[in-house]
Amino acid sequence: MTSTLPPEIAHSVSYADVAAAANRLSGVANRTPVMTSRTVSDRTQCQVFFKCENFQRTGSFKFRGAYNALSQLTPEQKQQGVITYSSGNHAQGIALAGQVLGIPTTIVMPRDAPLVKQEATRGYGADVILYDRAESRREELCQQLSQERGLTIIPPYDHPHVVAGQGTTAKELIDEVGELDFLFVCCGGGGLLSGCAIATRTLSPNCQIIGVEPAAADDAAQSFHTKTLHTIHNPETIADGARTPSLGKLTFPLVLHYVDDIVTVSDEALLRTMAFLWERLKLVVEPTGALATTALLEKIVTPPPGSRVGIVITGGNVDLRRLSQFFV
Amino acid sequence: MTSTLPPEIAHSVSYADVAAAANRLSGVANRTPVMTSRTVSDRTQCQVFFKCENFQRTGSFKFRGAYNALSQLTPEQKQQGVITYSSGNHAQGIALAGQVLGIPTTIVMPRDAPLVKQEATRGYGADVILYDRAESRREELCQQLSQERGLTIIPPYDHPHVVAGQGTTAKELIDEVGELDFLFVCCGGGGLLSGCAIATRTLSPNCQIIGVEPAAADDAAQSFHTKTLHTIHNPETIADGARTPSLGKLTFPLVLHYVDDIVTVSDEALLRTMAFLWERLKLVVEPTGALATTALLEKIVTPPPGSRVGIVITGGNVDLRRLSQFFV
């Protein structure tokens, strides 16, 4: 860390934290494959490397941050257990990390969360507590249960150990393929984006780091460009992993400091890209997982010919019985 | 080749032909990834290696045999061009191989072949000739066009260069992961199965080589067990790549000589396995591509605990607009 860093950055998450997370995850998380595609190279005139976190354990990158956070709890905290609120990939990440480490996990989920996600989370041994969206707010319920039962809260993104864990995604990518000119990462609460940006600034200092958001949920893009935190509640987008209302207290300054730009893509473009990834690259990718690729293929950002471009494909958890909403 | 080989085997396709094909394909075909899955390892108590030819160029292994055959034509044959009949993956394999080698290609397809396949084949520069299934037989039409236009016919499986090319799939797998105890390969016309069996007998001599067919199209299983060629026309199975009526003049003796067993799986089991491969392994796999995995996961064959098992996932070409027929 240099003296030019603002204090709120200098004391939060550093590259050393990402490197330490990578050591903890070694042999536990999958070292996911990096894929390339002649079709994509031809279309973009760039060398494009897809880091495929849809092949990560639990089907998304979320296991990285969850495991990194849980493995650093005190023995007392581990014995008492952890709690989080999530209807999505963070829930499964925490549940599996708890199972691997022998830590009891409790997940607060809305009663209308897809049954397949409830079952997957219970399948990893978590205690799933359902609530009615109309009656209670999940953060408050989570807080209350945490106090009553002595459980440590592990939030989905606004936590330094979660951010450092997610950053190992970019570290692995650059360790494998070498320095990049551009890195595209989707942005919900900014945990993955800021973690990857921290890793990339050290490992590939000249790389342009681009966050990608759904147009209907562009709170992070607005926050980034105005340097003031914006919030959008319950945005209408098919990218459910990016429906988070805003960047966090921790991730907002990290994103402002380390990221070069945040751009947005329409749901229509996102679905086109998702179909392309399924049909041509043969990858099962969830809508949020296709955000970064969309910014490249739809030329929202156009790297110069010959650029070396990294793309994080974040997850592949879709309900096959609901595919008709994606492919018409 | 040893003197114990029957003459029809000794003079057809050998391991040396597979090795030579691998040299021709080097840098042209994708060296497809080998994937593993903790879930599959836990369920089977085996070390399972998936050779993912859905990531091959054109989306299936067929490019290997097509390129190996086309690259061995005489300069005159190359100039005149080639012709084949296929509505499926062989068409695309031939079309792309022709494009790469600068050889004109003509593909005879039924008029009711999915538009997406016609377009993909034309996209690789092939001349697509449509015919009415009711009015003509494709082999005769192909023969007639071949004579009129001086085109060399490259059949989908019953050709030594096609067999040798497909065999590079197993060679790559064993070169990468080491010797196997079991190898599961699907069987349509037997080109892939016999090619892989030839490679495996040399590289992993004690490996049990298992062919897998749809139950409704079990001509190869019947032929194998009775040692008499059986034919089934237009079988009703969702595995369209295995609807070939019978093994070929070349592939039947090869399969009899090199393969250990041929088993069958129901379409119901096949669809269960396909959903598993999409949902858990995040792989877009076509029905035929899931045949080999089905025999393992549905315990049609049960390798002893600790076995090293290879599975060929043959292709991933599905029309996303037709997915509702697979996942209900």
Interface residues (C-beta under 8 A of the other chain):
Chain A: P33 M35 R38 N54 F55 R57 G59 A275 W278 E279 R280 L281 K282 L283 V284 V285 G316 L320 R321 L323 S324 F326 F327 V328
Chain B: P33 M35 R38 N54 F55 R57 G59 A275 W278 E279 R280 L281 K282 L283 V284 V285 G316 L320 R321 L323 S324 F326 F327 V328
